[in-house]
Amino acid sequence: MTKHFILIPAYQPDERLIELITDLKKLEFERILIINDGSDSTYDSIFLQATSFGCEIITHDSNLGKGAAIKTGIRAGYELFLDAQGCITCDADGQHLPDDIKKVSDMLLEHDHELILGTRQLSKKNTPKMNRFGNWFSSVYFKSITGIACPDTQTGLRGIPKSLNAIALSIPFNRYDYEMEFLFQAARENKHLVMIPIETVYLDENASSHFRPIVDSIRIYKQPIRFLIVSVSSAILDLSIFTLLVFLLKTSIFDVILIGTLVARLISGMFNFMLNRIWSFQSFSPIRKQFIKYLALYVTIFGLSVLFVYLLSFISVHLTMIKIFVDGTLFMLSYVIQKIWVFRNQTKEKASYRNFSKINNLD
């Protein structure tokens, strides 16, 4: 019997969950924990069947989300299975084949301090176009932030060793954004990601999935979306203040431009800093250190914008188009640096990991 337990978040599952359990039992997975994430009474018979197969069931009174279910399962799993060394998370809708689950479990035995990812081949023709694009985009986004190539950031088949429980339990997100943030946190802590290929299974164009493309994508990418909103708002504020000062100031044109630009940039810069700190990145680190870092980045980005626009001004392209290209590239660079350096909640993260380690006896 494996030292790991199987953790299955389940929201309104069908008979495919029972088929999965049956196959897992044949592969000698005896420790199976299912989190009923607020399914209505129509699905009681499915969970009753799972219980008859010896599965442990924990029920949320309401639908809290996949991330919340995984965290509930991790906490409960180590109380139910005292000698467990890790858990394997998999989906309840038949997308993860039992043999692939075993491959992840076997790999976790060999790499018991690393995060194991069952990686689908998403370029295959049977992958729905929206899923293919979504995974491609999230992989590019993940690599741009971490420098790590991960072709399937959305995989639900993961081997999580006990040593990573502190990270897994400290993540504040509770829905589909949880899995992406888990990868980011693991990468920040320099945890190695082990990726093994698994079969790509999409049944009925993934009709059984509870993933809502618009709402859940906004959740997953809410940080860059908020950053974009703040940046656009700051630009509008900058332009508005500059326009107002041009109207109010009665002096030479040079003084009007100089004063208007400085005042507008100062106010819009402070607005941008505070809104990114409080809303975009929700950072809790000391504000003085963050402001110094932000100011250094702000000046550097401004200097790079002037430099590259000047260097590219000699090519036969309109100067406005050159500026759009340069500032667009620097915008993305600024986001990455603000996320991983300026507004990183390093103190809070480390404190959270220590607290969870103590609670779960992980040290």
Backbone hydrogen bonds in HBPLUS format (Angstrom, degrees):
<---DONOR---> <-ACCEPTOR-->    atom                        ^
c    i                          cat <-CA-CA->   ^        H-A-AA   ^      H-
h    n   atom  resd res      DA  || num        DHA   H-A  angle D-A-AA Bond
n    s   type  num  typ     dist DA aas  dist angle  dist       angle   num
A0085-GLN N   A0003-LYS O   3.17 MM  82  5.81 150.3  2.26 128.5 137.2     1
A0005-PHE N   A0086-GLY O   3.18 MM  81  6.74 150.0  2.27 143.5 149.1     2
A0088-ILE N   A0005-PHE O   2.89 MM  83  6.27 154.9  1.96 152.3 158.7     3
A0006-ILE N   A0031-ARG O   2.81 MM  25  6.17 169.1  1.82 161.3 160.4     4
A0033-LEU N   A0006-ILE O   2.75 MM  27  5.96 177.5  1.75 169.4 169.9     5
A0007-LEU N   A0088-ILE O   2.79 MM  81  5.81 173.3  1.79 147.9 148.9     6
A0090-CYS N   A0007-LEU O   3.14 MM  83  6.53 150.0  2.24 156.7 160.5     7
A0008-ILE N   A0033-LEU O   2.92 MM  25  6.32 163.4  1.94 160.9 165.9     8
A0035-ILE N   A0008-ILE O   3.01 MM  27  6.25 160.6  2.04 140.5 145.8     9
A0010-ALA N   A0035-ILE O   2.85 MM  25  5.79 161.7  1.88 162.3 158.2    10
A0037-ASP N   A0010-ALA O   2.89 MM  27  5.88 161.6  1.92 149.0 154.8    11
A0017-LEU N   A0014-ASP O   3.09 MM   3  6.06 161.5  2.13 127.1 130.4    12
A0018-ILE N   A0015-GLU O   3.02 MM   3  5.22 118.6  2.41 100.5 114.9    13
A0019-GLU N   A0015-GLU O   3.02 MM   4  6.40 157.2  2.07 152.6 159.5    14
A0020-LEU N   A0016-ARG O   2.96 MM   4  6.10 153.2  2.04 140.3 147.1    15
A0021-ILE N   A0017-LEU O   2.98 MM   4  6.25 161.0  2.01 148.6 153.5    16
A0022-THR N   A0018-ILE O   2.94 MM   4  6.14 164.6  1.96 151.5 155.4    17
A0023-ASP N   A0019-GLU O   3.05 MM   4  6.27 161.6  2.08 148.0 152.4    18
A0024-LEU N   A0020-LEU O   2.89 MM   4  6.11 155.6  1.95 151.6 159.0    19
A0025-LYS N   A0021-ILE O   2.93 MM   4  6.17 152.9  2.01 152.2 159.1    20
A0026-LYS N   A0022-THR O   3.20 MM   4  6.51 148.3  2.30 141.5 149.6    21
A0027-LEU N   A0023-ASP O   3.22 MM   4  6.56 133.6  2.45 136.7 148.6    22
A0027-LEU N   A0024-LEU O   3.06 MM   3  5.05 130.4  2.31  93.9 107.6    23
A0029-PHE N   A0024-LEU O   2.99 MM   5  5.42 163.3  2.02 147.3 146.6    24
A0028-GLU N   A0025-LYS O   2.93 MM   3  4.93 155.9  1.99 108.9 111.4    25
A0056-GLU N   A0032-ILE O   2.95 MM  24  6.29 164.9  1.98 166.1 167.1    26
A0034-ILE N   A0056-GLU O   2.82 MM  22  6.14 170.9  1.83 167.1 168.7    27
A0058-ILE N   A0034-ILE O   2.99 MM  24  6.41 158.8  2.04 163.2 168.6    28
A0036-ASN N   A0058-ILE O   2.74 MM  22  6.02 151.0  1.83 153.1 161.5    29
A0038-GLY N   A0036-ASN O   2.95 MM   2  5.79 137.5  2.14 102.1  90.9    30
A0060-HIS N   A0036-ASN O   2.78 MM  24  6.06 169.9  1.79 162.9 163.8    31
A0043-TYR N   A0040-ASP O   3.11 MM   3  6.15 169.7  2.12 131.5 133.2    32
A0044-ASP N   A0041-SER O   3.10 MM   3  5.17 169.2  2.11 112.0 113.4    33
A0046-ILE N   A0043-TYR O   3.13 MM   3  5.46 129.2  2.40 105.2 117.3    34
A0047-PHE N   A0043-TYR O   3.39 MM   4  6.82 161.6  2.42 154.0 157.6    35
A0048-LEU N   A0044-ASP O   2.84 MM   4  6.06 146.3  1.96 148.7 159.5    36
A0049-GLN N   A0045-SER O   2.97 MM   4  6.16 152.0  2.05 141.7 148.1    37
A0050-ALA N   A0046-ILE O   3.03 MM   4  6.34 153.3  2.10 144.0 151.7    38
A0051-THR N   A0047-PHE O   2.98 MM   4  6.22 149.6  2.08 140.7 148.3    39
A0052-SER N   A0048-LEU O   3.08 MM   4  6.39 148.3  2.18 142.2 150.4    40
A0053-PHE N   A0050-ALA O   3.14 MM   3  5.23 140.7  2.30  98.3 109.4    41
A0055-CYS N   A0050-ALA O   3.17 MM   5  5.62 157.2  2.22 149.8 145.1    42
A0054-GLY N   A0051-THR O   2.89 MM   3  5.16 159.1  1.94 112.0 116.7    43
A0069-ALA N   A0065-GLY O   3.01 MM   4  6.30 153.7  2.08 149.4 157.5    44
A0070-ILE N   A0066-LYS O   2.94 MM   4  6.23 154.5  2.00 151.0 157.4    45
A0067-GLY N   A0174-ASN O   2.76 MM 107  4.08 112.8  2.21 110.7 118.4    46
A0071-LYS N   A0067-GLY O   3.04 MM   4  6.32 161.2  2.08 149.8 154.6    47
A0068-ALA N   A0174-ASN O   2.88 MM 106  4.49 146.7  1.99 127.1 118.0    48
A0072-THR N   A0068-ALA O   2.90 MM   4  6.11 157.8  1.95 148.1 154.6    49
A0073-GLY N   A0069-ALA O   2.89 MM   4  6.06 158.4  1.94 146.0 152.2    50
A0074-ILE N   A0070-ILE O   2.89 MM   4  6.16 152.1  1.97 149.8 156.9    51
A0075-ARG N   A0071-LYS O   3.09 MM   4  6.26 169.0  2.10 150.4 153.1    52
A0076-ALA N   A0072-THR O   2.95 MM   4  6.11 168.9  1.96 153.5 157.1    53
A0077-GLY N   A0073-GLY O   2.73 MM   4  5.55 151.1  1.81 141.2 150.3    54
A0079-GLU N   A0076-ALA O   3.02 MM   3  5.21 143.2  2.16 103.9 115.2    55
A0080-LEU N   A0076-ALA O   2.94 MM   4  6.23 148.9  2.04 154.2 163.8    56
A0081-PHE N   A0077-GLY O   2.80 MM   4  5.84 161.0  1.84 149.3 155.2    57
A0084-ALA N   A0081-PHE O   3.06 MM   3  5.51 166.5  2.07 122.6 124.5    58
A0162-LYS N   A0085-GLN O   2.98 MM  77  5.40 154.8  2.05 138.6 131.1    59
A0087-CYS N   A0160-ILE O   2.96 MM  73  5.38 159.1  2.00 143.1 148.3    60
A0160-ILE N   A0087-CYS O   2.83 MM  73  5.38 166.1  1.85 171.0 171.2    61
A0089-THR N   A0158-ARG O   2.88 MM  69  5.29 151.8  1.96 153.6 158.8    62
A0158-ARG N   A0089-THR O   3.10 MM  69  5.29 147.9  2.21 135.7 145.4    63
A0100-ASP N   A0097-LEU O   2.94 MM   3  5.27 123.7  2.27 106.7 121.3    64
A0101-ILE N   A0097-LEU O   3.00 MM   4  6.36 152.7  2.07 153.4 162.2    65
A0102-LYS N   A0098-PRO O   2.95 MM   4  6.26 152.3  2.03 148.8 156.1    66
A0103-LYS N   A0099-ASP O   3.00 MM   4  6.27 146.3  2.11 137.2 146.5    67
A0104-VAL N   A0100-ASP O   3.01 MM   4  6.34 154.5  2.08 149.2 154.7    68
A0105-SER N   A0101-ILE O   2.97 MM   4  6.23 156.7  2.02 145.1 152.0    69
A0106-ASP N   A0102-LYS O   2.80 MM   4  6.03 162.1  1.83 154.6 158.7    70
A0107-MET N   A0103-LYS O   2.98 MM   4  6.13 154.1  2.05 142.0 149.3    71
A0108-LEU N   A0104-VAL O   2.93 MM   4  6.15 146.7  2.04 144.0 153.2    72
A0109-LEU N   A0105-SER O   3.16 MM   4  6.49 139.6  2.33 141.8 151.9    73
A0110-GLU N   A0107-MET O   3.09 MM   3  5.18 125.8  2.40  95.9 109.5    74
A0111-HIS N   A0107-MET O   2.88 MM   4  6.14 147.6  1.99 147.5 157.7    75
A0114-GLU N   A0111-HIS O   3.31 MM   3  5.60 163.1  2.35 119.4 118.0    76
A0115-LEU N   A0192-HIS O   3.33 MM  77  6.59 143.1  2.47 162.9 167.9    77
A0194-VAL N   A0115-LEU O   2.86 MM  79  6.09 168.0  1.87 160.3 164.2    78
A0116-ILE N   A0159-GLY O   3.01 MM  43  4.62 174.7  2.01 141.4 142.6    79
A0159-GLY N   A0116-ILE O   2.81 MM  43  4.62 158.5  1.86 129.3 136.2    80
A0117-LEU N   A0194-VAL O   2.75 MM  77  6.05 164.2  1.77 164.3 166.6    81
A0196-ILE N   A0117-LEU O   2.99 MM  79  6.33 163.2  2.02 162.5 166.8    82
A0118-GLY N   A0157-LEU O   2.89 MM  39  5.26 168.9  1.90 164.4 160.7    83
A0119-THR N   A0196-ILE O   2.77 MM  77  5.68 162.3  1.80 148.3 153.1    84
A0198-ILE N   A0119-THR O   2.91 MM  79  5.60 150.7  2.00 138.5 136.9    85
A0124-LYS N   A0121-GLN O   3.33 MM   3  6.19 167.8  2.35 122.4 124.4    86
A0127-THR N   A0124-LYS O   3.19 MM   3  5.80 165.1  2.21 118.1 121.4    87
A0132-ARG N   A0128-PRO O   2.89 MM   4  6.16 157.3  1.94 156.4 164.0    88
A0133-PHE N   A0129-LYS O   2.90 MM   4  6.10 165.8  1.92 153.3 156.3    89
A0134-GLY N   A0130-MET O   2.87 MM   4  5.95 163.2  1.90 145.7 151.3    90
A0135-ASN N   A0131-ASN O   2.96 MM   4  6.04 164.5  1.99 147.6 151.2    91
A0136-TRP N   A0132-ARG O   3.01 MM   4  6.13 153.8  2.08 141.9 149.9    92
A0137-PHE N   A0133-PHE O   2.85 MM   4  6.06 166.4  1.86 157.2 160.4    93
A0138-SER N   A0134-GLY O   2.98 MM   4  6.15 165.5  2.00 147.7 151.9    94
A0139-SER N   A0135-ASN O   2.94 MM   4  6.00 147.4  2.04 141.5 150.1    95
A0140-VAL N   A0136-TRP O   3.02 MM   4  6.31 157.5  2.08 150.7 156.1    96
A0141-TYR N   A0137-PHE O   2.90 MM   4  6.13 162.7  1.93 152.9 158.3    97
A0142-PHE N   A0138-SER O   2.86 MM   4  5.96 158.0  1.91 141.7 147.8    98
A0143-LYS N   A0139-SER O   2.98 MM   4  6.14 162.9  2.01 147.2 151.6    99
A0144-SER N   A0140-VAL O   2.95 MM   4  6.10 153.2  2.02 147.7 155.2   100
A0145-ILE N   A0141-TYR O   3.25 MM   4  6.48 139.0  2.43 141.8 151.2   101
A0145-ILE N   A0142-PHE O   3.24 MM   3  5.36 132.2  2.48  96.8 108.8   102
A0146-THR N   A0142-PHE O   2.92 MM   4  6.05 167.3  1.93 156.7 160.6   103
A0147-GLY N   A0143-LYS O   2.67 MM   4  4.53 143.9  1.79 123.2 133.5   104
A0164-LEU N   A0161-PRO O   3.00 MM   3  5.65 163.5  2.03 119.0 124.2   105
A0165-ASN N   A0162-LYS O   3.10 MM   3  5.31 166.9  2.11 113.2 115.9   106
A0168-ALA N   A0164-LEU O   3.00 MM   4  6.27 170.6  2.01 156.7 159.6   107
A0169-LEU N   A0165-ASN O   2.84 MM   4  5.92 154.6  1.90 155.3 159.7   108
A0170-SER N   A0167-ILE O   3.17 MM   3  5.25 139.5  2.34 100.2 111.6   109
A0178-TYR N   A0175-ARG O   2.95 MM   3  5.62 162.7  1.98 120.7 126.3   110
A0181-GLU N   A0177-ASP O   3.15 MM   4  6.31 166.3  2.17 151.9 156.0   111
A0182-PHE N   A0178-TYR O   2.87 MM   4  6.06 147.7  1.98 150.7 160.3   112
A0183-LEU N   A0179-GLU O   3.29 MM   4  6.57 153.9  2.37 140.4 145.3   113
A0184-PHE N   A0180-MET O   3.10 MM   4  6.50 156.8  2.16 147.6 154.1   114
A0185-GLN N   A0181-GLU O   2.87 MM   4  6.11 163.6  1.89 154.4 158.2   115
A0186-ALA N   A0182-PHE O   2.94 MM   4  6.14 162.1  1.97 151.1 156.2   116
A0187-ALA N   A0183-LEU O   2.91 MM   4  6.09 158.3  1.96 149.2 155.3   117
A0188-ARG N   A0184-PHE O   2.89 MM   4  6.14 154.8  1.95 149.4 156.5   118
A0189-GLU N   A0185-GLN O   3.08 MM   4  6.33 145.2  2.21 144.1 152.7   119
A0191-LYS N   A0186-ALA O   2.89 MM   5  5.22 166.7  1.91 158.9 155.1   120
A0190-ASN N   A0187-ALA O   2.97 MM   3  4.96 155.5  2.03 108.4 111.2   121
A0206-ASN N   A0203-LEU O   2.87 MM   3  5.14 126.6  2.15 104.9 119.8   122
A0207-ALA N   A0204-ASP O   3.04 MM   3  5.51 137.7  2.22 110.3 120.8   123
A0209-SER N   A0206-ASN O   3.20 MM   3  5.69 162.3  2.24 113.6 119.1   124
A0216-ASP N   A0212-ARG O   2.84 MM   4  5.38 151.5  1.92 151.8 161.4   125
A0217-SER N   A0213-PRO O   3.27 MM   4  5.65 138.2  2.45 115.5 126.2   126
A0218-ILE N   A0214-ILE O   3.02 MM   4  6.18 154.1  2.09 147.5 154.1   127
A0219-ARG N   A0215-VAL O   3.11 MM   4  6.46 147.0  2.23 139.5 148.7   128
A0220-ILE N   A0216-ASP O   2.96 MM   4  6.21 161.3  1.99 147.1 151.2   129
A0221-TYR N   A0217-SER O   2.93 MM   4  6.07 161.6  1.96 151.3 155.9   130
A0222-LYS N   A0219-ARG O   3.44 MM   3  5.06 166.8  2.46 102.4 101.5   131
A0225-ILE N   A0221-TYR O   3.08 MM   4  6.21 156.5  2.14 153.2 160.6   132
A0226-ARG N   A0222-LYS O   2.83 MM   4  5.90 158.1  1.88 145.0 150.6   133
A0227-PHE N   A0223-GLN O   2.92 MM   4  6.14 156.5  1.98 149.1 156.5   134
A0228-LEU N   A0224-PRO O   2.92 MM   4  6.09 151.9  2.00 141.5 148.2   135
A0229-ILE N   A0225-ILE O   3.00 MM   4  6.30 158.1  2.05 147.9 153.6   136
A0230-VAL N   A0226-ARG O   2.87 MM   4  6.12 162.9  1.90 154.4 158.6   137
A0231-SER N   A0227-PHE O   2.91 MM   4  6.09 155.4  1.97 145.0 152.2   138
A0232-VAL N   A0228-LEU O   2.93 MM   4  6.17 163.3  1.96 154.2 157.8   139
A0233-SER N   A0229-ILE O   2.91 MM   4  6.07 161.3  1.94 148.2 154.2   140
A0234-SER N   A0230-VAL O   2.82 MM   4  5.98 152.8  1.90 146.2 153.9   141
A0235-ALA N   A0231-SER O   2.98 MM   4  6.22 153.7  2.05 144.7 151.6   142
A0236-ILE N   A0232-VAL O   2.97 MM   4  6.26 157.0  2.02 149.9 155.9   143
A0237-LEU N   A0233-SER O   2.90 MM   4  6.11 157.7  1.95 147.0 153.5   144
A0238-ASP N   A0234-SER O   2.83 MM   4  6.01 159.8  1.87 149.3 155.0   145
A0239-LEU N   A0235-ALA O   2.99 MM   4  6.19 165.9  2.01 149.1 152.3   146
A0240-SER N   A0236-ILE O   2.90 MM   4  6.03 154.5  1.96 146.1 153.7   147
A0241-ILE N   A0237-LEU O   2.95 MM   4  6.13 166.2  1.97 155.3 157.9   148
A0242-PHE N   A0238-ASP O   3.01 MM   4  6.15 163.6  2.04 148.9 154.1   149
A0243-THR N   A0239-LEU O   2.93 MM   4  6.05 159.3  1.98 145.2 150.9   150
A0244-LEU N   A0240-SER O   2.95 MM   4  6.15 157.2  2.00 146.8 153.1   151
A0245-LEU N   A0241-ILE O   2.94 MM   4  6.16 162.5  1.97 154.1 158.1   152
A0246-VAL N   A0242-PHE O   2.98 MM   4  6.19 152.8  2.06 147.1 154.8   153
A0247-PHE N   A0243-THR O   3.16 MM   4  6.38 146.0  2.28 140.2 148.7   154
A0248-LEU N   A0244-LEU O   2.96 MM   4  6.23 144.8  2.08 143.8 154.3   155
A0249-LEU N   A0245-LEU O   2.82 MM   4  5.67 171.1  1.83 152.8 155.2   156
A0256-VAL N   A0252-SER O   2.94 MM   4  6.21 158.8  1.98 154.9 161.6   157
A0257-ILE N   A0253-ILE O   2.99 MM   4  6.18 164.3  2.02 147.6 151.2   158
A0258-LEU N   A0254-PHE O   2.88 MM   4  6.06 166.7  1.90 153.8 158.1   159
A0259-ILE N   A0255-ASP O   2.83 MM   4  5.83 170.4  1.84 153.2 155.6   160
A0260-GLY N   A0256-VAL O   2.84 MM   4  5.65 154.4  1.90 140.7 149.3   161
A0261-THR N   A0257-ILE O   2.89 MM   4  5.81 158.9  1.94 141.7 147.9   162
A0262-LEU N   A0258-LEU O   3.02 MM   4  6.17 169.9  2.03 152.3 155.3   163
A0263-VAL N   A0259-ILE O   2.93 MM   4  5.97 172.9  1.94 157.0 159.3   164
A0264-ALA N   A0260-GLY O   2.99 MM   4  5.87 158.9  2.04 140.7 147.6   165
A0265-ARG N   A0261-THR O   2.86 MM   4  5.91 160.7  1.90 147.2 153.2   166
A0266-LEU N   A0262-LEU O   2.90 MM   4  6.01 154.5  1.96 146.4 153.8   167
A0267-ILE N   A0263-VAL O   3.03 MM   4  6.22 170.8  2.04 154.6 156.2   168
A0268-SER N   A0264-ALA O   2.92 MM   4  5.97 167.0  1.94 151.0 155.2   169
A0269-GLY N   A0265-ARG O   2.80 MM   4  5.60 145.6  1.92 135.6 145.7   170
A0270-MET N   A0266-LEU O   3.07 MM   4  6.24 158.0  2.12 144.1 148.9   171
A0271-PHE N   A0267-ILE O   2.97 MM   4  6.17 158.6  2.01 148.4 155.0   172
A0272-ASN N   A0268-SER O   2.84 MM   4  5.98 155.9  1.90 142.6 149.3   173
A0273-PHE N   A0269-GLY O   2.89 MM   4  6.09 161.5  1.92 148.5 153.5   174
A0274-MET N   A0270-MET O   2.98 MM   4  6.11 175.1  1.99 153.3 154.5   175
A0275-LEU N   A0271-PHE O   3.02 MM   4  6.05 164.3  2.05 149.4 154.4   176
A0276-ASN N   A0272-ASN O   2.97 MM   4  5.98 158.5  2.02 146.3 152.6   177
A0277-ARG N   A0273-PHE O   2.97 MM   4  6.09 158.0  2.02 147.5 154.1   178
A0278-ILE N   A0274-MET O   2.91 MM   4  6.03 166.9  1.93 150.4 153.8   179
A0279-TRP N   A0275-LEU O   2.75 MM   4  5.39 155.9  1.81 140.1 148.7   180
A0280-SER N   A0275-LEU O   3.23 MM   5  6.70 154.3  2.30 138.1 145.8   181
A0281-PHE N   A0276-ASN O   2.80 MM   5  5.81 174.1  1.81 163.1 162.8   182
A0283-SER N   A0277-ARG O   2.82 MM   6  5.35 153.8  1.89 154.5 162.7   183
A0290-GLN N   A0286-PRO O   3.30 MM   4  6.54 160.9  2.34 147.9 153.6   184
A0291-PHE N   A0287-ILE O   2.85 MM   4  5.99 155.9  1.91 149.2 155.4   185
A0292-ILE N   A0288-ARG O   3.08 MM   4  6.35 157.4  2.13 150.1 155.5   186
A0293-LYS N   A0289-LYS O   3.08 MM   4  6.31 163.1  2.11 148.7 153.1   187
A0294-TYR N   A0290-GLN O   2.77 MM   4  5.97 159.9  1.81 150.8 157.4   188
A0295-LEU N   A0291-PHE O   2.80 MM   4  5.93 159.8  1.84 149.1 154.2   189
A0296-ALA N   A0292-ILE O   3.01 MM   4  6.22 158.6  2.05 145.9 151.6   190
A0297-LEU N   A0293-LYS O   2.93 MM   4  6.20 158.0  1.98 149.5 155.7   191
A0298-TYR N   A0294-TYR O   2.74 MM   4  5.91 157.2  1.79 150.2 157.6   192
A0299-VAL N   A0295-LEU O   2.97 MM   4  6.16 165.8  1.99 152.3 154.4   193
A0300-THR N   A0296-ALA O   3.03 MM   4  6.13 158.0  2.08 141.8 148.7   194
A0301-ILE N   A0297-LEU O   2.82 MM   4  5.99 167.6  1.84 157.2 159.7   195
A0302-PHE N   A0298-TYR O   3.05 MM   4  6.19 157.7  2.11 142.8 149.4   196
A0303-GLY N   A0299-VAL O   2.91 MM   4  6.13 159.5  1.95 148.9 154.5   197
A0304-LEU N   A0300-THR O   2.83 MM   4  6.06 159.3  1.87 152.7 158.7   198
A0305-SER N   A0301-ILE O   2.90 MM   4  6.05 150.4  1.99 145.0 152.9   199
A0306-VAL N   A0302-PHE O   3.14 MM   4  6.45 163.9  2.16 150.5 153.3   200
A0307-LEU N   A0303-GLY O   2.94 MM   4  6.11 164.9  1.96 150.1 154.9   201
A0308-PHE N   A0304-LEU O   2.89 MM   4  5.96 175.6  1.90 152.5 154.0   202
A0309-VAL N   A0305-SER O   3.05 MM   4  5.99 156.7  2.11 145.2 152.0   203
A0310-TYR N   A0306-VAL O   3.05 MM   4  6.10 154.8  2.11 142.6 149.7   204
A0311-LEU N   A0307-LEU O   2.89 MM   4  6.18 160.0  1.93 149.5 155.4   205
A0312-LEU N   A0308-PHE O   2.94 MM   4  5.97 152.3  2.02 142.1 148.8   206
A0313-SER N   A0309-VAL O   3.00 MM   4  5.86 112.5  2.47 132.7 147.8   207
A0313-SER N   A0310-TYR O   3.18 MM   3  5.06 149.0  2.28  96.9 106.2   208
A0315-ILE N   A0312-LEU O   3.18 MM   3  5.84 169.5  2.19 119.0 122.2   209
A0317-VAL N   A0315-ILE O   2.82 MM   2  5.68 140.2  1.97 103.9  92.9   210
A0321-MET N   A0318-HIS O   3.05 MM   3  5.45 120.0  2.42 107.4 121.1   211
A0322-ILE N   A0318-HIS O   3.13 MM   4  6.51 153.9  2.20 150.8 158.9   212
A0323-LYS N   A0319-LEU O   2.94 MM   4  6.20 158.9  1.98 149.3 154.7   213
A0324-ILE N   A0320-THR O   2.93 MM   4  6.20 156.3  1.99 148.8 155.3   214
A0325-PHE N   A0321-MET O   3.03 MM   4  6.25 162.0  2.07 147.4 151.6   215
A0326-VAL N   A0322-ILE O   2.89 MM   4  6.14 170.7  1.90 157.7 160.0   216
A0327-ASP N   A0323-LYS O   2.82 MM   4  5.82 170.0  1.83 153.2 156.5   217
A0328-GLY N   A0324-ILE O   2.89 MM   4  5.79 145.5  2.01 138.0 147.9   218
A0329-THR N   A0325-PHE O   3.06 MM   4  6.25 156.9  2.11 146.3 151.7   219
A0330-LEU N   A0326-VAL O   2.93 MM   4  6.19 161.6  1.97 151.7 157.4   220
A0331-PHE N   A0327-ASP O   2.79 MM   4  5.84 137.8  1.97 135.8 147.2   221
A0332-MET N   A0328-GLY O   3.29 MM   4  6.59 156.1  2.36 143.8 147.3   222
A0333-LEU N   A0329-THR O   3.10 MM   4  6.41 157.2  2.16 145.3 152.1   223
A0334-SER N   A0330-LEU O   2.78 MM   4  5.90 154.0  1.85 144.8 152.0   224
A0335-TYR N   A0331-PHE O   3.02 MM   4  6.32 154.0  2.08 146.0 152.5   225
A0336-VAL N   A0332-MET O   3.16 MM   4  6.43 165.3  2.18 150.6 153.1   226
A0337-ILE N   A0333-LEU O   3.03 MM   4  6.27 167.6  2.05 154.3 157.5   227
A0338-GLN N   A0334-SER O   2.86 MM   4  5.99 160.8  1.89 151.2 157.0   228
A0339-LYS N   A0335-TYR O   2.92 MM   4  6.05 153.7  1.99 148.9 156.3   229
A0340-ILE N   A0336-VAL O   3.01 MM   4  6.21 165.7  2.03 154.5 157.4   230
A0341-TRP N   A0337-ILE O   2.81 MM   4  5.42 137.5  1.99 142.6 151.2   231
A0342-VAL N   A0337-ILE O   3.21 MM   5  6.61 155.7  2.27 137.6 144.9   232
A0343-PHE N   A0338-GLN O   2.80 MM   5  5.59 170.2  1.81 153.1 155.7   233
A0349-GLU N   A0345-ASN O   2.83 MM   4  5.94 164.8  1.86 159.6 164.6   234
A0350-LYS N   A0346-GLN O   3.02 MM   4  6.16 173.1  2.02 154.7 155.8   235
A0351-ALA N   A0347-THR O   3.05 MM   4  6.19 157.9  2.10 145.0 151.6   236
A0352-SER N   A0348-LYS O   2.85 MM   4  6.04 159.0  1.90 151.5 157.4   237
A0353-TYR N   A0349-GLU O   2.95 MM   4  6.23 159.4  1.99 153.9 159.2   238
A0354-ARG N   A0350-LYS O   2.99 MM   4  6.22 160.0  2.03 148.0 153.2   239
A0355-ASN N   A0351-ALA O   2.95 MM   4  6.18 163.4  1.98 152.4 156.9   240
A0356-PHE N   A0352-SER O   2.96 MM   4  6.16 169.7  1.97 156.4 158.6   241
A0357-SER N   A0353-TYR O   2.87 MM   4  5.95 150.5  1.96 144.6 153.5   242
A0358-LYS N   A0354-ARG O   2.97 MM   4  6.17 155.0  2.03 148.1 154.2   243
A0359-ILE N   A0355-ASN O   2.97 MM   4  6.24 163.4  2.00 151.5 156.1   244
A0360-ASN N   A0356-PHE O   2.98 MM   4  6.01 159.5  2.02 146.1 151.1   245
A0362-LEU N   A0357-SER O   2.80 MM   5  4.63 165.5  1.82 137.1 141.9   246
A0361-ASN N   A0358-LYS O   3.35 MM   3  5.06 164.0  2.37  98.0 102.4   247
